[in-house]
Amino acid sequence: MSSKETSKAVILARGLGTRMRRHDPDTRGLDPMQSTMADAGLKAMIPVGRPFLDYVLNGLADAGFLEACLVIGPEHEAVREYYAKTCVPGRIGISFAVQEKALGTADAVAAAESFAAGEHFLVLNSDNYYPVEACRALRESGRPGLAAFERESLVRQSNISEGRIRQFAIVTTRLDGTLERIREKPDEATLQAAGPEIFVSMNCWLFSPAIFEACAHVEASPRGELELTDAVQYAIHKLGERFQVMLFRAGVLDLSSRSDIAAVAARLREIEVNL
C-alpha cells in the first residue's frame, strides 16, 4: 500500500431505520430474526444468509481495507457483542464510534474523528452493498472522491426500482472531473437538463480530515438533520476541497425496507464471506 492510500473505512450504522420498521403487507414471510432486526430498525444486522453487515465488511476487506469503524447508537450493544463474541473478524479490524442521537449523516461522520486520526478514510452506508472495485478505486486514489453510479446500470444490476432511483441525488461535475454539486431529490426539469446519462450518489466517499471542519459548520437542513452533502458543499466552497468523481456502471444493493430483504438475500447468496 502506498503512503497515499488509506486502510480505514467508516460505516454509518446509526440511522433510525424508519422505513425498515414499517410492516408492509407483502413482507409477512420474514423469518423471526429478520422481523426482530427490522422492528428494531437495525438494517445492517438483518440476516440475509448471515447479517448484512458481514457482507459489507467482507467487501471492504476484499478492497484492501484493514480497519473499519462502525458508527452506532448507544442502544446498539447487540452489534458490539456480535463482533466481539459471535463473529470476530481476522481480515479487518472492527472498532466503534457512538453517535448519541440520530442527528444526521454529517454528525455521524463527525463521531468517527478519533478513529480517522488525521488520515484519509472511506465513508459508506451500512444498508448498501457496494461493488468491491468502487471501494478499491477510492482507496487507491489517495485523494478525496465520490463513487457515482450510472442510473440505468443501477436499475439493471441492483434491486432498486426505476421509480426509486429517480429520487436519488444526481451528481454534476466540473470539466476536470471533480464534483460541482449533488442535487437531492431532483425534479423532472433537473433530470431532463442532466442529459441521457445520469450518475447518482449512493453515499460512498473518500474524505480527508478536512471533512470534520466542514461537518462542524453544517446547519440543520429543512428536514432537521445535519446532512453530509451540506458538509461536502462547505468543504468545496469554504475549504477549497476537490472531490474526484469516479464513475461506475455497476449495481449497488439497497436494504432500506422489508420488501428489499428477499431480493438482497437472493443476490448475495453466492458470495462467500471471509472476515
N, C-alpha and C positions, 0 to 999 in steps of 0.2 A: 504494500500500500504506500503510495506516495505521501509526502508530508501535507499535500493539499487535500487529500481525500479524507472523508470522515468515517468514523466507525460507529457513530451514535445515531439513534433514532428515538423519537418521542411519539408515542401513540396516545391519541386523545380518546380516553375511555370514560369520561366523566358525565357525558350527556344524560339527560333525564329519560331518554327513550320513550318520549310521549307517543309517537306513532306505534312503536312496538307494543305498548301496553293496551292498545285498542283491540277489542275482541271482534275480529272480522268474522261474519257468519261462515265464510268458506274456508276457514282455517281451524276447524274443530278437530282435525286429525292429528294435532301435535301430540307428541308423547309427553309424559308428566314432567320430565326435566326441561324440555323445551318450553312448556307452558309456564313453569316456575320462573325460569330466567326471563321469559318475555314479560310476565306480570311484574317482575322487579325492574324492568327496563334495562337489564344487563345484556345488551345485544351481543357484546363481544364474547360472552360466556355461553351463549346458546349452542347446544351440541348439534353439529351437522356432520355426524360421524365421530367427531371429538369437538371440544369447544372451538368456535370460530376463530378466536384469538390465537389458537395454536397454529392455524394455517397462516395467519398474518405474520406471526413471529418466524415461522419456517421460511416464508418468502423473504423476509428481511435477512435471515441467516444465509440463504442461497445468494442474495445480492451482495454479500460481503460485510454486513453489519455485525459488529461484535457486542454491542451493548444496546439495550432498549429500556426506555423509561416509560412506565405506564402511568398516565395521569388519571387518577381515580378520585372518587369522593370518599369522605371519611367513613361512610357506611359500607364501603365495598371490601370488607375484610375477606369475603369469600374468594376474591381474586388473589389477594396476597397468599391466602392459605393454599390455594390450588398450586401456585408456582413455588411454594415453599415445601410442600409435602407430597402432593399427588403427581405433579409433573415438574421436575427440576431440570431445566434446560442445560445442556452441555455445550451447545454451539454458540449460544448467545446469552449474555448475562442479563438478568432482569433486576431493575430497581423501580422504585415507586416515587411519585410526587403526588401530593394531595391538593386538590382544588377544593377548598372548603365549601364553596357554593357554586352552583352551575350558572356563572355569570356570563359565559360566552367563550368562544374559542380563543380570543386574544388573552383572556385571563387564564385559560388552561395552559397555553404555551408559556406564559409568564411563570407558572408554577414549576416549570422544569428548568429554571435558570441555573440552579445549583448543579443539576445533572450535566448541563451543557458545558459548564466550567470554562467558558471562553472559547469553545470550539464551534465549528460549523456542525449542524445536525439536521437530520431529516425530520419532518413532521407529517403525520398521516392519520387518517381516521381509523378507529378500531372496528367500524362496521363496514369497511370496504376491503376487498382483497384486490391488490394492485398487481400488475404484471411485474415479475422479477426484473425484467430488463429496464423498466422505468425507474425503479428504485436504485438499481445498479448504476444507471446512467447519471442520475443526480449525485450519487455518492462519488463517482469517479470524476465528475466535473470540477469539484473543488471550489465552486462559486455558487452564490445564491441563485436559485432557479425554481421553476414550476414545471411539473409534468402536465401537459394539456392533451386532452384526448379528443380525437375527431368524433363528432356526434354520431354520424351514421355507423361508424365502426362500433361504437358503444351499443347501438341498437342491435346490431347483428351478433355481437360477441359477448354481450352481458345479459343479465336478467332484468334489465331496465327497459320499460316500455318507451316508445317514442313520445307519448304524451308527457311522461315524467321528465324525460331528458330535455324537452322544450322549455322546462322551467329552470334548468341548471344554468349556473353563471357562465357566460361566454367570455373568452379571452381575446383581447385585442393587443397587438404587438406593434412596436416601432419597426422601422426599416432595418435596424440592426438585430432584430430578433429578440429584443428584450421586452419585458412586459410594459404596456402602456396603462391598461386598465382591466379590471374584472367587472363585468356588468351583471349584477344579480337580477334574477327573475326577468329576463329581457322580454319586452313586449314584441308584438308582431313586426312593427316598423324597425326595431333594432335588429331582429333576426333577418329581415329582408336586406337591410343595409350591410349585414355581415358577409353576404355573398354565399355561394353554393357550398363552400367547405367551411364548416364551423367547428372550432375547437372549444372545449369546455374544461373548466376546472373541477377536479374531484378532490381538491384539498390535499395535494401531495406536493410538498415543498422541501427545498433545501434552504436553510437560513444561516446567516452569520449571526454573531452575538448582537448586532445592531437591532435585531428584531425586538429585543427586550426593551430598549429605549422606546421603540415605536409602540409597543404594547402598553407601556406606562402612560402614553399620551392619548390613548384612544378614549373617546367618549361613547356613551351608550347610543346604540342605533335606535331607529324608530321602534324596533322590536324589543328594546330594553336590554340588549345584550352588547357586550364588548366583542366586536367582530374582528376576526383575524384579517379579513380583507381590508378593513379600515386601517389596521396596523401596517399592512403592506403598502397601502397608498401613502401613509405618513412616511414610511421608510423611503419611498421613491421620491416624494416631493420635498421632504424636510431634511432627510439624511443623505440623499444622493445615492441610495442603493440602486443597483440594477439587477433585475431578476431575469436570467436567461430562460426563455420559454422553450422547452423541449417537447416536440410534437410526436404523438404516438397514435397509431391506428390499431388499437387493441381494446379489449374489453376490461372492465372493472366490475367485479361483483359487488352488489349492494344489499346489505342486510338491514333495511330500515323498518320493515313492518312484518307482521306474521305471515303475510302472503308471500314474502320472499324466501322463507325458510326452506321449503321443499325444493325450489329451483336452485338455490345456492348449494344445498346438500348434494343435489344431483351433479352439479358442475365440479364440485370438489372431491367427488367420490374416488377419482383415480389418482389423486395427489397423495403421495406418501410423506407423512410428517416425520421429520427427524430433528428434534430440538436438542 
